[in-house]
Amino acid sequence: MTKPDVLMVGRYPEWEMPLFERDYVVHKLWLATDRARFLSEVGPAIRAIATNGVLGAGAELIDACPKLEIIACFGVGFDAIDLDRARTRGIRVTNTPDVLTEDVADMAFALILASMRRIVEGEGFVRSGAWTKGALPLGKSLNGKTLGVIGLGRIGRAIARRATAFGMSLAYCDIAQDLDAPHAYFHDPVSLARVSDILVAATAGGAGTKNLVNAAVFEALGPEGLFVNVSRGTVVDEPALIAALEEKRIGAAALDVFWNEPNIDPRLLGFKTVIVQPHHASGTVEARKAMGKLVRDNLAAHFAGRPLPTPVI
């Protein structure tokens, strides 16, 4: 039986590659020195695209593959995939929800703890020998603080569970109130920020949430507030964040995602009150293996004519 041709937009983890190449004819777009020529040569044969949440699949890429049937995303976020073009063409789209939820929530709390308890600063304090000359400035307790979560989806709920264990109060905002959630609900991020000591963005990316966290939100969060982002860089008005940090209108930020990653605004690196990570909230071996398996399960189901495990459209 002829193996389906799959266009892989960016390299998957090393353990995934033999599994993909066992079941599919894999065309590696990231290795192409001339992208347009490469797509003109292999595009007519492509039946599936394997991508990730950052690289996605735009209209140009979709249109270069006239026989395309499915786009499988290695990641929960699909805002970089042109869903309108996929719908027009009748192309299925899948992602990998659930399997990375707990690890992303762990990262949110790792960032919260790192900032509130001065973990990064303290590590450098010991290594530099500064400890011999005095004490590290005091951090802040999580117990008794209010954590505001923007987006009470899978990841938002997992963050909320952790917050409860730390003795924190919970509040959230979302498109609509979840009547089953025991937490305080607010209609918008500004109202939520006003009652929050720590504000975490855990919402989906895309046009609907672009710049959702803006200058007004930072003003409401206040000079003692901590902002944490484990969602998408586009959710935050980054110039407004930088201005708020410069003018000390918020206390600190801990960020896993950025506007122009990996080429982030260098001004963010100049603040001692900012902790940065390389979009690595789902960066565990366990999560990535589960994500890869789910991508392969979706592709296998499609080509076998079975229901897709995790369809987006």
Secondary structure by P-SEA (a helix, b strand, c coil): cbbbbbbbcccccccaaaaaaaccccccccccccaaaaaaaccccccbbbbcccccccaaaaaacccccbbbbccccccccaaaaaaaabbbbbbbcccaaaaaaaaaaaaaaaaccaaaaaaaaaaacccccccccbbbbcccbbbbbccccaaaaaaaaaaaaabbbbbbccccccccccccccccaaaaaaaccbbbbcccccccccccccaaaaaaacccbbbbbcccccccaaaaaaaaaaaccccbbbbcccccccccccccccccccccccccccccaaaaaaaaaaaaaaaaaaaaccccccccc
